[in-house]
């Protein structure tokens, strides 16, 4: 049985749109960008929103700002023992264990990595060793998402249990008109937020 208080996340190692994967591993932390917000320790959701909604960070729209606020609220919620999955180059995924709560390290402001949680390296595996449905979930473009619904699968991967045949029931939907055709296959554990996130990654 899983510890219900344990959280699971996927974080992209691209603060300021730069690849900081090696920095994360070398320094035993993960980080978000937007350092001009200052220290967010103890800040509420509305205070985080206000800190992000400043002249230097002109988000394209309210949705983009809302997504950024969500990223920070997840970072602020991390605690010792939580698991972070970090994909890299579409080839590997690295599992890290959180060893501290959120900290704002001014030494990393210029590197856009001031917003941190400390981590411990657990494991690195090839994406070929994970179920396709899990790979698709961690491939979304959002910076920091919850993977709580994959808790059991992640624990199996960490304990080296075979997950290649981990099955999820799927449903296929077809919209076929004279001029347009759309086919979508969706696993049963996908929710509306997953679909919206996927649609936002399409360049159409």
One Martini backbone bead per residue (centre of mass of N, CA, C, O) as a GRO file, in nm:
protein
  204
    1UNK     BB    1   0.096   0.036   0.022
    2UNK     BB    2   0.063   0.364  -0.016
    3UNK     BB    3   0.173   0.671   0.074
    4UNK     BB    4  -0.049   0.936   0.080
    5UNK     BB    5   0.178   1.169   0.142
    6UNK     BB    6   0.314   1.097  -0.108
    7UNK     BB    7   0.482   1.251  -0.378
    8UNK     BB    8   0.458   1.309  -0.743
    9UNK     BB    9   0.687   1.424  -1.004
   10UNK     BB   10   0.735   1.636  -1.297
   11UNK     BB   11   1.052   1.778  -1.416
   12UNK     BB   12   1.191   2.027  -1.597
   13UNK     BB   13   1.540   2.119  -1.692
   14UNK     BB   14   1.437   2.455  -1.791
   15UNK     BB   15   1.544   2.714  -1.688
   16UNK     BB   16   1.517   2.964  -1.909
   17UNK     BB   17   1.540   2.753  -2.152
   18UNK     BB   18   1.768   2.574  -2.008
   19UNK     BB   19   1.993   2.318  -1.970
   20UNK     BB   20   2.004   2.180  -1.614
   21UNK     BB   21   2.058   1.882  -1.551
   22UNK     BB   22   2.356   1.873  -1.451
   23UNK     BB   23   2.307   2.072  -1.219
   24UNK     BB   24   2.111   1.904  -1.062
   25UNK     BB   25   2.300   1.660  -1.012
   26UNK     BB   26   2.552   1.807  -0.893
   27UNK     BB   27   2.368   1.983  -0.663
   28UNK     BB   28   2.118   1.843  -0.542
   29UNK     BB   29   1.878   1.973  -0.731
   30UNK     BB   30   1.587   2.161  -0.798
   31UNK     BB   31   1.438   2.407  -1.036
   32UNK     BB   32   1.319   2.731  -1.081
   33UNK     BB   33   1.255   3.012  -1.214
   34UNK     BB   34   1.186   3.336  -1.162
   35UNK     BB   35   1.378   3.514  -0.944
   36UNK     BB   36   1.231   3.807  -0.913
   37UNK     BB   37   1.025   3.723  -0.684
   38UNK     BB   38   1.168   3.590  -0.472
   39UNK     BB   39   1.093   3.481  -0.176
   40UNK     BB   40   0.832   3.207  -0.109
   41UNK     BB   41   0.818   3.162   0.176
   42UNK     BB   42   0.489   3.128   0.296
   43UNK     BB   43   0.326   3.169   0.047
   44UNK     BB   44   0.056   3.226  -0.114
   45UNK     BB   45  -0.109   3.200  -0.400
   46UNK     BB   46  -0.159   3.508  -0.430
   47UNK     BB   47   0.136   3.591  -0.370
   48UNK     BB   48   0.260   3.440  -0.606
   49UNK     BB   49   0.103   3.582  -0.827
   50UNK     BB   50   0.209   3.868  -0.761
   51UNK     BB   51   0.514   3.801  -0.797
   52UNK     BB   52   0.477   3.723  -1.107
   53UNK     BB   53   0.298   3.994  -1.164
   54UNK     BB   54   0.538   4.150  -1.326
   55UNK     BB   55   0.706   4.336  -1.546
   56UNK     BB   56   0.930   4.114  -1.616
   57UNK     BB   57   0.660   3.905  -1.625
   58UNK     BB   58   0.498   3.888  -1.921
   59UNK     BB   59   0.234   3.727  -1.971
   60UNK     BB   60   0.028   3.640  -2.226
   61UNK     BB   61  -0.174   3.522  -2.002
   62UNK     BB   62  -0.365   3.396  -1.750
   63UNK     BB   63  -0.295   3.101  -1.803
   64UNK     BB   64   0.014   3.124  -1.785
   65UNK     BB   65   0.013   3.231  -1.499
   66UNK     BB   66  -0.139   2.993  -1.372
   67UNK     BB   67   0.073   2.778  -1.436
   68UNK     BB   68   0.307   2.906  -1.277
   69UNK     BB   69   0.167   2.895  -1.005
   70UNK     BB   70   0.139   2.586  -1.002
   71UNK     BB   71   0.437   2.519  -0.999
   72UNK     BB   72   0.498   2.660  -0.723
   73UNK     BB   73   0.297   2.505  -0.546
   74UNK     BB   74   0.441   2.236  -0.588
   75UNK     BB   75   0.717   2.315  -0.480
   76UNK     BB   76   0.608   2.411  -0.196
   77UNK     BB   77   0.488   2.108  -0.129
   78UNK     BB   78   0.747   1.985  -0.091
   79UNK     BB   79   0.895   1.689   0.062
   80UNK     BB   80   1.032   1.462   0.234
   81UNK     BB   81   1.022   1.173   0.003
   82UNK     BB   82   0.966   1.273  -0.248
   83UNK     BB   83   0.914   1.237  -0.609
   84UNK     BB   84   1.129   1.298  -0.897
   85UNK     BB   85   1.087   1.335  -1.246
   86UNK     BB   86   1.358   1.351  -1.500
   87UNK     BB   87   1.373   1.431  -1.812
   88UNK     BB   88   1.607   1.351  -2.103
   89UNK     BB   89   1.630   1.376  -2.442
   90UNK     BB   90   1.422   1.138  -2.479
   91UNK     BB   91   1.598   0.889  -2.313
   92UNK     BB   92   1.569   0.971  -2.004
   93UNK     BB   93   1.510   0.894  -1.653
   94UNK     BB   94   1.508   1.061  -1.334
   95UNK     BB   95   1.532   0.977  -0.991
   96UNK     BB   96   1.422   1.177  -0.714
   97UNK     BB   97   1.475   1.272  -0.376
   98UNK     BB   98   1.346   1.455  -0.136
   99UNK     BB   99   1.537   1.653   0.133
  100UNK     BB  100   1.362   1.925   0.114
  101UNK     BB  101   1.244   2.217   0.130
  102UNK     BB  102   1.200   2.510   0.028
  103UNK     BB  103   1.441   2.733  -0.141
  104UNK     BB  104   1.624   3.051  -0.154
  105UNK     BB  105   1.909   3.090  -0.371
  106UNK     BB  106   2.105   3.364  -0.445
  107UNK     BB  107   2.349   3.220  -0.597
  108UNK     BB  108   2.120   3.139  -0.847
  109UNK     BB  109   1.997   3.382  -0.998
  110UNK     BB  110   2.168   3.404  -1.271
  111UNK     BB  111   2.070   3.087  -1.335
  112UNK     BB  112   1.765   3.040  -1.269
  113UNK     BB  113   1.797   2.862  -0.957
  114UNK     BB  114   1.669   2.967  -0.673
  115UNK     BB  115   1.431   2.771  -0.684
  116UNK     BB  116   1.440   2.511  -0.435
  117UNK     BB  117   1.512   2.157  -0.399
  118UNK     BB  118   1.642   1.904  -0.243
  119UNK     BB  119   1.833   1.609  -0.352
  120UNK     BB  120   1.835   1.251  -0.440
  121UNK     BB  121   1.976   1.008  -0.604
  122UNK     BB  122   1.839   0.698  -0.745
  123UNK     BB  123   1.771   0.689  -1.075
  124UNK     BB  124   1.849   0.566  -1.418
  125UNK     BB  125   1.656   0.543  -1.722
  126UNK     BB  126   1.515   0.425  -1.993
  127UNK     BB  127   1.239   0.486  -2.190
  128UNK     BB  128   1.225   0.179  -2.287
  129UNK     BB  129   1.149   0.091  -1.964
  130UNK     BB  130   0.865   0.219  -2.015
  131UNK     BB  131   0.559   0.283  -2.043
  132UNK     BB  132   0.393   0.455  -2.279
  133UNK     BB  133   0.186   0.607  -2.102
  134UNK     BB  134   0.408   0.736  -1.922
  135UNK     BB  135   0.572   0.881  -2.136
  136UNK     BB  136   0.341   1.067  -2.233
  137UNK     BB  137   0.304   1.213  -1.964
  138UNK     BB  138   0.613   1.324  -1.936
  139UNK     BB  139   0.603   1.480  -2.232
  140UNK     BB  140   0.494   1.721  -2.142
  141UNK     BB  141   0.550   2.076  -2.135
  142UNK     BB  142   0.516   2.115  -1.862
  143UNK     BB  143   0.722   2.180  -1.599
  144UNK     BB  144   0.513   2.099  -1.343
  145UNK     BB  145   0.385   1.784  -1.237
  146UNK     BB  146   0.167   1.548  -1.143
  147UNK     BB  147   0.216   1.173  -1.051
  148UNK     BB  148   0.018   1.027  -0.849
  149UNK     BB  149  -0.129   0.818  -1.049
  150UNK     BB  150   0.183   0.672  -1.069
  151UNK     BB  151   0.290   0.558  -0.800
  152UNK     BB  152   0.309   0.248  -0.843
  153UNK     BB  153   0.488   0.252  -1.096
  154UNK     BB  154   0.726   0.406  -0.974
  155UNK     BB  155   0.788   0.202  -0.750
  156UNK     BB  156   0.848  -0.029  -0.944
  157UNK     BB  157   1.088   0.105  -1.084
  158UNK     BB  158   1.259   0.141  -0.821
  159UNK     BB  159   1.225  -0.193  -0.767
  160UNK     BB  160   1.256  -0.345  -1.052
  161UNK     BB  161   0.992  -0.389  -1.182
  162UNK     BB  162   0.790  -0.502  -1.420
  163UNK     BB  163   0.634  -0.252  -1.665
  164UNK     BB  164   0.587  -0.309  -1.972
  165UNK     BB  165   0.289  -0.458  -1.903
  166UNK     BB  166   0.147  -0.216  -1.806
  167UNK     BB  167  -0.193  -0.178  -1.800
  168UNK     BB  168  -0.429   0.027  -1.991
  169UNK     BB  169  -0.719   0.122  -2.054
  170UNK     BB  170  -0.881   0.206  -2.365
  171UNK     BB  171  -0.999   0.480  -2.579
  172UNK     BB  172  -1.156   0.535  -2.897
  173UNK     BB  173  -1.181   0.833  -3.099
  174UNK     BB  174  -1.400   0.938  -3.379
  175UNK     BB  175  -1.370   1.208  -3.624
  176UNK     BB  176  -1.565   1.195  -3.936
  177UNK     BB  177  -1.541   1.388  -4.208
  178UNK     BB  178  -1.499   1.506  -4.524
  179UNK     BB  179  -1.240   1.709  -4.421
  180UNK     BB  180  -1.212   1.561  -4.131
  181UNK     BB  181  -0.975   1.386  -3.900
  182UNK     BB  182  -1.011   1.225  -3.574
  183UNK     BB  183  -0.782   1.038  -3.358
  184UNK     BB  184  -0.828   0.899  -3.020
  185UNK     BB  185  -0.621   0.757  -2.763
  186UNK     BB  186  -0.733   0.680  -2.427
  187UNK     BB  187  -0.672   0.641  -2.119
  188UNK     BB  188  -0.856   0.592  -1.825
  189UNK     BB  189  -0.649   0.799  -1.652
  190UNK     BB  190  -0.746   1.032  -1.813
  191UNK     BB  191  -0.796   1.376  -1.798
  192UNK     BB  192  -0.881   1.690  -1.880
  193UNK     BB  193  -0.602   1.816  -1.815
  194UNK     BB  194  -0.438   1.631  -1.998
  195UNK     BB  195  -0.575   1.715  -2.263
  196UNK     BB  196  -0.518   2.019  -2.249
  197UNK     BB  197  -0.208   1.990  -2.236
  198UNK     BB  198  -0.179   1.847  -2.506
  199UNK     BB  199  -0.308   2.063  -2.690
  200UNK     BB  200  -0.096   2.289  -2.607
  201UNK     BB  201   0.148   2.127  -2.766
  202UNK     BB  202   0.019   2.193  -3.027
  203UNK     BB  203   0.119   2.310  -3.359
  204UNK     BB  204  -0.194   2.459  -3.491
   0.00000   0.00000   0.00000
